[in-house]
C-alpha cells in the first residue's frame, strides 16, 4: 500500500466523510485542520468568509518537523501543499456542492468563493504544481462508502490510471 497520501479538495466535496470511513478501515488519518488549530498555524480569522487564514509555508515547516511518517493519509483542503508523494483530489459538481454547502448553513459569499475554486480547478492545479503523483475522484453521485473504496483502490494500486486521471473533470459548462 502507498502511504503518506494527501486527501484534498474544495471544502464540501467529502474529504472528512471519506477519511472517517478510511479510519474505520484501519488507516491512520491526520486531520490537517485540527493540526493547524492545535499548532496555531493561522494568522487571523476572516470573519466575513468564516475561515482561518493559514500561513502555508509555516504549516509545511511545522508539519515536516513534528509529524511522523506513520500517517497513511493527511486530510484537509490544504494537505496538497505538504508535497506528499501521492495526492488524491476529491471533486464535486457545482450544483451538488452548492446543495452540500447550503445544508451546512454556509453564507452565500463563502459558497460562491468555493464554487469558483472548484470550477477553476484551484486545488487540482496547486496539487499538480507541488505533488509527484495526483489523481482525482468525482464524488458527485457517489455514496461515501464508494468514495472510500475509490481512495482505497488508489492507495492499493488497484485501479486504472485513466479512471482517476487529473484534469479529466470539467465543471465549466455546468457552472456557466
N, C-alpha and C positions, 0 to 999 in steps of 0.2 A: 504494500500500500504506500502511496505517496504521502508524505507528511509535510507539515508546515505549509498549509494552504490558507490563502485569504479568501473569505466568502464575503463578497461585497455587492454593492448595487445601490441604486437610489433608495432613499427611505420609503418603506411601504411595499417593497417587492417580495418580501417573505424571508429575509435573512434570519431573523430571530426565530421564527417558527421552524424553519428548516434546521437551524442549529440546535434547538431544543430536542427535536426528533433525533438528530445525529448523536447528541449527548446520551439520549436514552439507549442508543445502539452501541454505546461504549466509546465513542470518540471523545477526546479531550478537547473542549472548546473554550476559547478565551473570548469573553465579551469585551471588545475594544472600547466601547462607550463607558463601561464600568471602569476599565483600566485608566481611561482619560480622566474621569472624575476622581478616582482614588489617588491619582498622582498629580492632581492639579495641573493638567496639561492644557487647560483652556485659558485664554487671555481674558475674555469677558463674555457675559451673556447678552445675546442680541434678543432683547425682549420683543421687538417688533416681529422677528422671524421665529421666536420661541426656540432658539437654538444656542449652542455654545460655539464661540469662535476658538478654534484649536490651532495652536502652533504646530503644524505638521512636522516640521524639521525636528523640533524638540520632542514631539511624540515618538518619532522614529528613533532618535538617540536614546531616550529613556527605555523604550521597548527593547532595543538591542542590548542595553546594559543590564536590564533587570529580568527579562523573560527567558526562561529556559526553553529549549527546543522540544520539550515533550508535548507541547500542544499540537494536536493534529490540525486544528482549524482556528483561525483568528477571524471572528465575525464582527463586521461593522462597516459602515459606508465609507470609512477612511482606511480600511485594512489593506487595500491595494497599494497604499503609499509605503507600506513596510517592506516592499520588494521581496516578498516571499517567492520561492521557486514556482509555485502554482497559484493561479488566481482564478476563481470562478465568480463571474459576474451574473447575478440574477437580474432579469429584465421583466417588465410587465407593460402591457399596452396602456396608453394614457387613459382610456376610458375606464378600465378596471382599476388602475392606480388611483384615479380621482375618487372612485367609489370607496376604495380602501381608506384613503386619507380622510374623506368626509366621515366615515364610520369612526375614525379615531378622534374626530372633533377638531381637526386642524383648521386654522384660519385660511381663507381663500388665497391670500398673498403667498403663504407658505406652500400651499398646494400648487399654485401656478409656477412658482420657482422650481419645485421638484419635478413637475411635469416637463418643464422646459429642459431641465438637466437630463431627464430620461430620453426625451425626443432627440436631443443633440448628442446623445451617446457620451456624455461627460465622463462618467465613471469608467466606461469601456476604454475611451481614448486615454485617460490617465493610466489605466492598468496596462494598456499596450505600450505606453511610454516607459513604464518602470518595472515591468514583470517579464520573466522569461517565458512563461507558458500561461496562456489565457484562454478560457472557454466561457461561453455564455449559455444560460438556460432561460428560456421563456417560461415564466411562471403563470402567465395569464389564465390559462384554462387547466392548470394542474392543481390537484389536491396537494396539501402539504406533504403527505407521505410520498407522492410521486416525485416532488421536487427533491426530497431527501434521498430517494433512490437514484435520481439522476446524479446528485452530488456523489453518492457512494460509487456509482459506476465510474465517474471520472477519477475519484481517489484510488479506485482499484484497477485502473487501466482497462476497464471492461466496457469499451464504447467505441463507436466510430467517430473519428475526429470531426467529420463533416456534420454530425448531429449537433455539435456544440461549437461550431466554427465562429470565432469572433467576427463581428461585422455582418452576420447573416440576418440580424433582426433590424428592421427599419420601421419606425413609427411615424415618419414624416407625413405620409399620406393620410393616416388616421387623424393626426393632430391638426393638420391644416384643414 
